[in-house]
């Protein structure tokens, strides 16, 4: 693949199907009177490498190809897929998807495709990683492994994982859309295990995104990733268990964005809104947070893991303002939810692969920067808790959540003091959003390694936030 091809994000010819056959498949999908139908054609090459116990433990290459066919009739969805792309199998799958509609018609209205050329906004890749020799990738893995192992005598075990993929998609629908895209992705992650006097702790760090291997030369070297992983593991050996109580909380920039993602972002996805299962379903235009809170979801950030030029329905995305100074402004829409709610799809229909239909999903979700310096925020707390790293959590439809803190620090007299671990943040999103008192100007994002799950589908995402202060939150820890 040439540089010109990558930069224009135009697929080469992994797809050997012609438009006349795809038009026939689409017309078959509409043959029972569906309101809308689309085709999602995917060709994906993937590679993974893992190293532990001083050897390359595993290396695996995979090739995925298939076609997903969706039919929508009012609020119902019919879906079928095939990984054998001969005409007979595709027509059979189209008929299966069409069964969701029960109106027999003699002939659906013909579809005239309008090919759309996609400008690459999100994958600044000089050369696809999948086009480079395996030796180069193994070298990255070995460098990371050795750097983590050599960081400190306390590091006893290291695991390094490298993963890459290049996904080619071709999306066609009954509205005449025909659009192709090329989506590269890479990831390098390091797990480090530290042990001292029989006590063990682990650290994790990683990087990647919609980038090429040059990222690991120019932006984040394997050694940098390894040292951060090992440093966290060693620091946790010195940490004590967190005390329980209700304190002011300071969330660190970047990594704490997972709280925004889980506690707010999911509940602004339009399928939860239209089904009235989200606490925000009737809150459009209402104030739900302090004036400090402005939240965006932006699929157009270059190089980011959650970014894409078009969503998995062929819609061109833009940055979406979800909450504006505390007021809910918009929801994350796919085509189905937008049709049912009388809204415009805003490019957030995403799917794991051709075997799944699209759902409203986040991409890169973040709290916008505020006016305070991180030093001002820390100095404003006499006694509190600083969250350095969250490891995820659980959020109910009601908005109640729990989050696990991998690493934190006590705040005493405006200073970060001793490290603590094994803490849990407990609260409800409406309460916490209203208690956001200070937001820093130091917006940062989490590791470019995250994946989000919903309805058994995994998609790559990222999230971020500046340093922010919440006036009070319950911390579960040691009594």
Number of C-alpha atoms within 10 A of each C-alpha: 11 11 12 11 13 22 18 16 23 21 20 14 8 12 16 7 13 8 12 9 14 18 20 17 23 29 22 23 36 31 22 23 23 27 12 19 25 25 26 26 25 23 20 19 16 18 19 18 20 21 21 17 11 13 10 16 13 11 15 10 12 10 12 13 20 19 23 24 30 28 32 23 20 14 9 11 19 21 23 22 25 20 16 12 17 11 14 11 14 27 21 17 22 30 24 19 26 30 20 21 21 12 12 12 11 9 12 16 11 13 15 13 16 12 13 12 13 17 13 20 18 25 28 15 19 15 20 24 22 20 10 12 9 13 9 11 20 17 12 19 26 19 15 26 29 17 18 29 22 14 17 14 11 19 22 16 18 25 23 27 22 22 19 25 22 21 19 23 26 21 23 25 24 23 13 16 18 20 22 23 26 25 24 29 24 26 24 29 24 27 24 27 22 26 17 14 7 6 8 16 20 22 23 21 21 24 24 25 27 27 26 24 21 15 17 19 11 8 10 15 17 25 20 17 23 32 25 20 24 30 20 22 24 25 16 22 20 13 17 15 15 23 17 15 15 16 16 21 25 29 23 25 26 23 23 28 28 26 26 19 26 23 27 23 23 23 25 26 25 25 25 19 23 15 10 13 14 22 19 22 18 11 14 17 13 13 16 21 22 19 17 23 24 22 27 22 27 24 29 22 20 18 22 27 31 28 26 29 26 29 23 26 26 26 19 17 19 16 16 19 17 25 27 20 17 21 20 21 18 19 30 28 26 27 23 24 25 19 14 12 14 9 15 12 21 21 29 32 25 25 21 17 24 24 18 18 23 22 25 27 26 29 31 24 29 29 28 22 21 19 11 16 16 20 12 12 18 24 14 16 22 13 17 24 30 27 25 19 22 22 13 16 17 14 20 16 15 14 20 16 19 21 22 20 24 20 23 28 21 21 23 16 14 17 18 18 14 13 22 26 22 18 23 20 21 19 19 16 24 18 15 19 20 18 19 21 17 24 28 23 17 19 20 21 21 22 22 24 20 19 13 17 12 13 6 8 16 15 18 21 25 30 32 27 30 28 31 31 24 18 18 20 20 16 24 20 16 12 8
